[in-house]
């Protein structure tokens, strides 16, 4: 599996597990991805863990990070997003 992925909303990687038993998502961030209204937000997977959510606004991708990342991880995400936006 790639080290950096943008997961779609309702991605099988998220839906294939019980919410509280998902090995990629820490329980304290569950409500950032799984909303109370039943939506599953598109997520950012880095190094085998979900570190935030994303959404597309026009031609830009907006990120909401809820986990502290290293400078190297942030740079990798930014380069990845620039490729998608361009």
KAQUIDA-V731690 format. One record per pair of residues at least 24 apart in sequence whose C-alpha atoms are under 10 Angstrom apart, sorted by the first residue. I is the first residue (numbers start at 0). J is the second residue. Records with the same first field share a line. If there is no record, write none. Layout:
# KAQUIDA-V731690
I: J ; J
This chain:
# KAQUIDA-V731690
0: 46 ; 47
1: 44 ; 45 ; 46 ; 47
2: 44 ; 45 ; 46 ; 47 ; 48
3: 43 ; 44 ; 45 ; 46 ; 47 ; 48 ; 49 ; 72 ; 75 ; 76 ; 79
4: 42 ; 43 ; 44 ; 45 ; 46 ; 47 ; 49 ; 76 ; 79
5: 41 ; 42 ; 43 ; 44 ; 45 ; 49 ; 51 ; 52 ; 53 ; 54 ; 76 ; 79 ; 80
6: 40 ; 41 ; 42 ; 43 ; 44 ; 49 ; 52 ; 53
7: 39 ; 40 ; 41 ; 42 ; 43 ; 52 ; 53 ; 54
8: 32 ; 33 ; 38 ; 39 ; 40 ; 41 ; 42 ; 52 ; 53 ; 54
9: 33 ; 37 ; 38 ; 39 ; 40 ; 41 ; 42
10: 39 ; 40 ; 41 ; 42
13: 39 ; 40 ; 41 ; 42 ; 49
14: 39
21: 48
22: 47 ; 48 ; 49
23: 47 ; 48 ; 49 ; 50
24: 48 ; 49 ; 50 ; 51
25: 49 ; 50 ; 66
27: 65
28: 65 ; 66
31: 63 ; 64 ; 65
43: 76
44: 76
45: 72 ; 73 ; 75 ; 76
46: 72
55: 84
57: 84
58: 83 ; 84 ; 85
59: 83 ; 84 ; 85
60: 84
